[in-house]
């Protein structure tokens, strides 16, 4: 019982500071590029349903990303965490380079291999979350995730608006090239300063039969985690239909400019960053489930507002609440799952959870695009709202505080 504790204490807080700076750098790239990604796709002649299809392939919950999660988690528990974080930087650089080619050629078809490469970067997600958990003691993980996510959010205070401004003034190419440069810098930083958190004696053996067995059980979550799996999967499907394509929806429906979309993202990042550490501490003190439910409730308020308002100013006000919803969700979600899993299986289980969510929810952005084509803005947002209400009910009735493995 002593070895895992020594492993987790040994790298705290030095490695946590490194992970926090890495999160900030990734946030700069992510927030700049994401702020203009959907209007960029539409500018190449793609429809909303095609935009949704691209998100379903290589977006955050896309099928490529989903396939990488269990594989990345399984490999990370056997070969360590660090190498997968640096590999993801290289994959992202390749994806952004192809986006540049799409911009120069004015053919959206180039986006298909680009989104595949971007989707492959999900191989690092279980390793990154596990490394964060292993860089803090168990009773401080809510604060650790809060710290890392706060600096990601801080990067989003200026980066989305800056990206939108650059796209409006100089074109989408300027944002893509800047994002490529930041990703290259993050690769150098991560490969140089990051320290491994999973010692060789704590790693699982790499046996092909174990990989096959893990892939088979990806759709059968452990009984004690089943209610949580179901709740967060419904959440992923619901928000995939609406919130995941909101920039494209607003661009198509209300003709918001890239700068306006970037400003919306920046405002959300401010209200995400400011309370993040506060909610991280509260999760450590009072548990995860109340804050998961609170996040969904705030989201219901925001989604209802989106159905009622029309002006950019009103959407800007609602975006402040959206940031608070994210700030309550992230530390409670990550603390719940990491505190439920033993150290040697943490990345694998994080990958399994991502696979379970992704395999059942990856079509959601495409369905959201189809709902927009059929019913306009209200179609995907109303579907998102109904799903969020269902998640609240499931969380309230069936999800309990995590039980240590």
C-alpha positions as CSV (number, residue, x, y, z in Angstrom):
1,X,0.0,0.0,0.0
2,X,2.9,2.4,0.5
3,X,4.3,2.4,-3.1
4,X,1.3,4.2,-4.8
5,X,1.3,6.9,-2.0
6,X,5.0,7.5,-2.5
7,X,4.6,7.7,-6.2
8,X,1.8,10.3,-5.9
9,X,3.6,12.4,-3.3
10,X,6.9,12.3,-5.0
11,X,5.9,14.4,-7.9
12,X,3.7,16.9,-6.1
13,X,3.8,19.9,-6.7
14,X,6.6,20.1,-9.2
15,X,5.0,18.0,-11.9
16,X,1.7,19.5,-11.3
17,X,3.1,22.9,-12.1
18,X,4.5,21.5,-15.4
19,X,1.2,20.0,-16.3
20,X,-0.5,23.3,-15.5
21,X,1.8,25.2,-17.8
22,X,1.3,22.6,-20.5
23,X,-2.5,23.0,-20.1
24,X,-2.2,26.7,-20.5
25,X,-0.2,26.3,-23.8
26,X,-2.6,23.7,-25.2
27,X,-5.5,26.0,-24.2
28,X,-4.0,28.9,-26.2
29,X,-4.0,26.7,-29.4
30,X,-7.2,25.0,-28.6
31,X,-9.2,28.1,-27.9
32,X,-7.9,30.0,-30.9
33,X,-8.5,27.3,-33.4
34,X,-11.8,26.1,-31.9
35,X,-13.2,29.6,-31.9
36,X,-12.9,29.8,-35.7
37,X,-13.1,26.1,-36.7
38,X,-16.8,25.8,-37.4
39,X,-17.1,29.1,-39.4
40,X,-13.9,28.0,-41.2
41,X,-15.6,24.8,-42.3
42,X,-18.7,26.6,-43.4
43,X,-16.6,29.1,-45.4
44,X,-15.3,26.2,-47.5
45,X,-18.8,25.4,-48.7
46,X,-19.8,22.7,-46.2
47,X,-23.4,22.4,-44.9
48,X,-24.4,22.2,-41.2
49,X,-24.9,18.4,-41.6
50,X,-21.5,18.0,-43.1
51,X,-20.0,20.1,-40.3
52,X,-21.7,17.8,-37.8
53,X,-20.3,14.8,-39.7
54,X,-16.8,16.1,-39.4
55,X,-17.3,16.6,-35.6
56,X,-18.7,13.1,-35.4
57,X,-15.5,11.8,-37.1
58,X,-12.8,13.7,-35.3
59,X,-14.3,16.0,-32.8
60,X,-13.9,15.8,-29.0
61,X,-16.4,12.9,-28.9
62,X,-16.0,11.7,-32.5
63,X,-15.5,8.1,-33.5
64,X,-11.8,8.4,-34.1
65,X,-11.3,10.0,-30.8
66,X,-13.4,7.4,-29.2
67,X,-11.4,4.5,-30.7
68,X,-8.2,6.1,-29.3
69,X,-9.4,6.4,-25.7
70,X,-9.4,2.7,-24.6
71,X,-6.2,2.0,-26.6
72,X,-4.4,5.1,-25.2
73,X,-5.5,4.2,-21.6
74,X,-4.4,0.5,-22.0
75,X,-1.0,1.5,-23.5
76,X,-0.5,4.2,-20.9
77,X,-0.9,1.8,-18.0
78,X,1.8,-0.4,-19.6
79,X,4.3,2.1,-21.1
80,X,3.9,5.2,-18.9
81,X,2.1,8.5,-19.4
82,X,4.6,11.0,-20.9
83,X,5.2,9.5,-24.4
84,X,1.6,9.7,-25.3
85,X,1.3,13.4,-24.4
86,X,4.2,14.2,-26.7
87,X,2.9,12.0,-29.5
88,X,-0.4,13.8,-29.4
89,X,1.4,17.1,-30.0
90,X,2.9,15.7,-33.2
91,X,-0.5,14.4,-34.4
92,X,-2.1,17.8,-33.8
93,X,0.7,19.5,-35.7
94,X,-0.1,17.2,-38.7
95,X,-3.8,17.9,-38.5
96,X,-3.3,21.7,-38.4
97,X,-0.9,21.5,-41.4
98,X,-3.7,19.7,-43.4
99,X,-6.2,22.4,-42.3
100,X,-3.7,25.0,-43.8
101,X,-3.8,23.0,-47.1
102,X,-7.6,23.0,-47.1
103,X,-7.6,26.8,-46.6
104,X,-5.1,27.3,-49.5
105,X,-6.9,24.9,-51.9
106,X,-10.4,26.0,-50.8
107,X,-11.5,22.3,-50.8
108,X,-13.3,21.1,-47.7
109,X,-12.4,17.5,-48.6
110,X,-8.9,18.1,-47.2
111,X,-10.6,18.4,-43.8
112,X,-11.3,14.7,-43.7
113,X,-7.7,13.5,-43.2
114,X,-7.2,16.5,-41.0
115,X,-9.9,15.7,-38.5
116,X,-8.7,12.1,-38.4
117,X,-5.3,13.2,-37.3
118,X,-6.8,15.6,-34.7
119,X,-9.1,12.8,-33.5
120,X,-6.0,10.5,-33.0
121,X,-4.7,13.0,-30.4
122,X,-7.2,11.6,-28.0
123,X,-4.8,8.8,-27.4
124,X,-3.2,11.1,-24.8
125,X,-6.4,12.0,-22.8
126,X,-6.3,9.1,-20.3
127,X,-2.6,9.5,-19.8
128,X,-2.9,13.3,-19.2
129,X,-5.8,12.8,-16.6
130,X,-3.9,10.0,-14.9
131,X,-0.7,12.0,-14.7
132,X,-2.6,14.9,-13.1
133,X,-4.2,12.5,-10.6
134,X,-0.8,10.9,-9.8
135,X,0.8,14.3,-9.3
136,X,-1.4,15.0,-6.2
137,X,-2.5,13.1,-3.1
138,X,-6.0,11.5,-3.3
139,X,-7.6,14.1,-1.0
140,X,-6.3,16.9,-3.2
141,X,-7.3,15.7,-6.6
142,X,-10.3,18.0,-6.9
143,X,-7.9,21.0,-6.4
144,X,-5.3,19.5,-8.8
145,X,-7.8,19.1,-11.6
146,X,-9.2,22.5,-10.7
147,X,-5.7,24.1,-11.0
148,X,-4.9,22.4,-14.4
149,X,-8.4,23.3,-15.8
150,X,-8.2,26.9,-14.4
151,X,-5.0,27.6,-16.5
152,X,-6.6,26.0,-19.5
153,X,-9.6,28.4,-18.9
154,X,-7.3,31.4,-18.3
155,X,-5.8,30.8,-21.8
156,X,-9.3,31.0,-23.1
157,X,-9.9,34.5,-21.7
158,X,-8.1,36.2,-24.6
159,X,-7.2,33.5,-27.1
160,X,-10.7,32.9,-28.6
161,X,-11.4,36.6,-29.1
162,X,-7.9,37.1,-30.5
163,X,-8.4,34.2,-32.9
164,X,-11.7,35.6,-34.0
165,X,-10.2,39.0,-34.5
166,X,-7.3,37.6,-36.6
167,X,-9.7,35.5,-38.7
168,X,-11.9,38.5,-39.3
169,X,-9.0,40.8,-40.1
170,X,-6.4,38.5,-41.8
171,X,-8.3,35.3,-42.6
172,X,-8.5,31.9,-41.1
173,X,-5.0,31.0,-42.3
174,X,-3.4,33.4,-39.7
175,X,-5.1,31.5,-36.9
176,X,-4.2,28.1,-38.2
177,X,-0.5,29.0,-38.6
178,X,-0.4,30.6,-35.1
179,X,-2.0,27.5,-33.6
180,X,0.6,25.3,-35.4
181,X,3.4,27.4,-33.9
182,X,2.0,27.1,-30.4
183,X,1.6,23.4,-30.7
184,X,5.2,23.0,-31.8
185,X,6.3,25.0,-28.7
186,X,4.1,22.8,-26.5
187,X,5.8,19.7,-27.9
188,X,9.3,21.0,-27.1
189,X,8.1,22.0,-23.6
190,X,6.4,18.7,-22.8
191,X,9.2,16.5,-24.1
192,X,11.8,18.5,-22.1
193,X,10.2,19.2,-18.7
194,X,7.5,16.7,-18.1
195,X,8.3,13.8,-15.7
196,X,6.9,10.3,-15.8
197,X,4.5,9.5,-13.0
198,X,4.0,5.8,-13.4
199,X,7.1,3.9,-12.3
200,X,8.0,0.7,-14.1
201,X,7.1,-1.5,-11.2
202,X,3.6,-0.1,-11.2
203,X,2.9,-0.9,-14.8
204,X,0.7,-3.7,-16.1
205,X,2.2,-6.3,-18.5
206,X,1.6,-5.7,-22.2
207,X,-0.2,-8.8,-23.3
208,X,-2.2,-8.9,-26.5
209,X,-4.9,-11.1,-25.0
210,X,-5.5,-8.5,-22.3
211,X,-5.9,-5.8,-25.0
212,X,-8.5,-7.9,-26.8
213,X,-10.3,-8.6,-23.6
214,X,-10.3,-4.9,-22.7
215,X,-11.7,-3.9,-26.1
216,X,-14.5,-6.5,-25.7
217,X,-15.5,-5.1,-22.3
218,X,-15.4,-1.5,-23.4
219,X,-19.2,-1.5,-23.7
220,X,-19.8,-3.3,-20.4
221,X,-18.9,-0.9,-17.6
222,X,-18.1,-2.3,-14.2
223,X,-21.3,-2.7,-12.1
224,X,-20.3,-0.2,-9.4
225,X,-19.6,2.4,-12.1
226,X,-22.6,1.7,-14.3
227,X,-24.9,4.5,-13.3
228,X,-22.2,7.0,-13.7
229,X,-21.3,5.7,-17.1
230,X,-25.0,5.9,-18.2
231,X,-25.4,9.5,-16.9
232,X,-22.3,10.9,-18.5
233,X,-23.0,9.1,-21.8
234,X,-26.5,10.7,-22.0
235,X,-24.8,14.0,-21.2
236,X,-22.3,13.5,-24.1
237,X,-25.0,12.6,-26.6
238,X,-27.3,15.5,-25.6
239,X,-24.6,18.2,-25.7
240,X,-23.1,16.7,-28.9
241,X,-26.4,17.5,-30.7
242,X,-26.5,21.1,-29.6
243,X,-23.6,22.7,-27.7
244,X,-20.9,20.9,-29.6
245,X,-21.9,22.7,-32.9
246,X,-23.1,25.9,-31.4
247,X,-20.6,28.1,-33.2
248,X,-21.8,26.8,-36.5
249,X,-25.5,27.2,-35.5
250,X,-24.9,30.8,-34.5
251,X,-23.0,31.5,-37.6
252,X,-25.7,30.1,-39.8
253,X,-28.7,31.4,-37.9
254,X,-27.7,34.8,-36.6
255,X,-24.6,35.4,-38.8
256,X,-22.3,36.0,-35.9
257,X,-18.8,36.9,-37.1
258,X,-15.7,34.9,-36.1
259,X,-14.8,37.8,-33.8
260,X,-18.2,37.6,-32.1
261,X,-17.9,33.8,-31.7
262,X,-14.4,34.3,-30.3
263,X,-15.7,36.9,-27.8
264,X,-18.4,34.5,-26.6
265,X,-15.8,31.8,-26.0
266,X,-13.6,34.3,-24.1
267,X,-16.4,35.4,-21.8
268,X,-17.2,31.8,-21.1
269,X,-13.5,31.1,-20.2
270,X,-13.5,34.0,-17.8
271,X,-16.4,32.6,-15.8
272,X,-14.9,29.2,-16.1
273,X,-11.5,30.2,-14.8
274,X,-12.5,32.4,-11.9
275,X,-14.5,29.9,-9.9
276,X,-12.6,26.7,-11.0
277,X,-10.3,26.4,-7.9
278,X,-13.2,27.3,-5.6
279,X,-15.3,24.5,-7.0
280,X,-12.3,22.1,-6.9
281,X,-11.9,22.7,-3.2
282,X,-15.7,22.4,-2.6
283,X,-15.7,19.0,-4.4
284,X,-12.9,17.8,-2.1
285,X,-14.9,18.9,0.9
286,X,-18.5,18.0,0.0
287,X,-18.3,15.4,-2.7
288,X,-18.7,15.2,-6.5
289,X,-22.4,14.4,-7.2
290,X,-23.9,17.7,-5.9
291,X,-21.7,19.6,-8.3
292,X,-22.4,17.3,-11.2
293,X,-26.1,18.0,-10.8
294,X,-25.5,21.7,-10.3
295,X,-23.6,21.8,-13.5
296,X,-26.4,20.2,-15.4
297,X,-29.0,22.5,-13.8
298,X,-27.0,25.6,-14.9
299,X,-26.8,24.1,-18.4
300,X,-30.6,23.8,-18.5
301,X,-30.9,27.5,-17.7
302,X,-28.4,28.4,-20.5
303,X,-30.1,26.2,-23.1
304,X,-33.5,27.6,-22.2
305,X,-32.1,31.1,-22.7
306,X,-30.7,30.1,-26.1
307,X,-34.2,29.2,-27.2
308,X,-35.6,32.5,-26.1
309,X,-33.0,35.2,-27.1
310,X,-31.9,36.5,-30.4
311,X,-29.3,39.3,-29.9
312,X,-25.5,38.9,-29.5
313,X,-25.6,40.8,-26.2
314,X,-28.1,38.3,-24.8
315,X,-26.0,35.3,-25.9
316,X,-23.0,37.0,-24.3
317,X,-24.8,37.2,-20.9
318,X,-25.8,33.6,-21.1
319,X,-22.2,32.6,-21.9
320,X,-21.2,33.8,-18.4
321,X,-23.4,31.1,-16.9
322,X,-22.1,28.5,-19.4
323,X,-18.6,29.1,-18.0
324,X,-19.8,28.4,-14.5
325,X,-21.4,25.2,-15.6
326,X,-18.1,24.0,-17.0
327,X,-16.3,25.1,-13.8
328,X,-18.6,22.9,-11.7
329,X,-18.5,19.9,-14.0
330,X,-14.8,19.4,-14.7
331,X,-13.3,18.9,-11.2
332,X,-16.3,16.9,-10.0
333,X,-16.4,14.6,-13.1
334,X,-12.6,13.9,-13.0
335,X,-12.5,13.5,-9.3
336,X,-15.4,11.0,-9.3
337,X,-13.8,8.7,-11.9
338,X,-10.2,8.9,-10.8
339,X,-11.1,8.3,-7.1
340,X,-13.0,5.2,-8.2
341,X,-10.1,3.5,-9.9
342,X,-6.8,2.1,-8.6
343,X,-3.6,3.6,-9.8
344,X,-2.4,0.7,-12.0
345,X,-5.7,0.7,-13.9
346,X,-6.6,4.4,-13.9
347,X,-5.7,5.3,-17.5
348,X,-7.3,2.1,-18.9
349,X,-10.6,2.8,-17.1
350,X,-10.5,6.4,-18.2
351,X,-10.1,5.2,-21.7
352,X,-13.0,2.7,-21.3
353,X,-15.2,5.4,-20.0
354,X,-14.3,7.6,-23.0
355,X,-14.9,4.7,-25.4
356,X,-18.3,3.9,-23.8
357,X,-19.4,7.5,-24.1
358,X,-18.0,8.0,-27.5
359,X,-19.3,4.8,-29.2
360,X,-22.8,5.6,-28.1
361,X,-22.7,9.4,-28.6
362,X,-20.4,10.1,-31.6
363,X,-23.3,10.4,-34.1
364,X,-24.8,13.3,-32.1
365,X,-23.2,16.3,-33.9
366,X,-24.3,14.8,-37.3
367,X,-27.8,14.3,-35.9
368,X,-27.7,17.9,-34.6
369,X,-26.8,19.1,-38.1
370,X,-29.7,17.2,-39.5
371,X,-32.0,18.6,-36.9
372,X,-30.9,22.1,-37.9
373,X,-31.5,21.4,-41.6
374,X,-35.0,20.2,-40.8
375,X,-36.1,22.5,-38.0
376,X,-33.6,25.3,-37.7
377,X,-31.8,26.5,-34.6
378,X,-34.4,25.3,-32.1
379,X,-34.2,21.6,-33.3
380,X,-30.7,20.7,-31.9
381,X,-30.9,23.0,-28.9
382,X,-34.3,21.6,-27.8
383,X,-32.9,18.1,-28.1
384,X,-29.9,19.1,-26.0
385,X,-32.2,20.6,-23.4
386,X,-34.3,17.4,-23.0
387,X,-31.1,15.3,-22.7
388,X,-29.7,17.6,-19.9
389,X,-33.0,17.2,-17.9
390,X,-32.7,13.4,-18.2
391,X,-29.1,13.5,-16.9
392,X,-30.2,15.5,-13.8
393,X,-32.8,12.8,-13.1
394,X,-30.4,9.9,-13.5
395,X,-27.7,11.6,-11.4
396,X,-30.2,12.4,-8.6
397,X,-31.6,8.9,-8.5
398,X,-28.8,6.6,-9.2
399,X,-25.3,8.1,-8.9
400,X,-23.6,8.1,-5.5
401,X,-20.2,9.3,-4.3
402,X,-17.2,7.3,-5.6
403,X,-16.1,4.1,-3.9
404,X,-12.3,3.7,-3.9
405,X,-11.2,0.6,-5.8
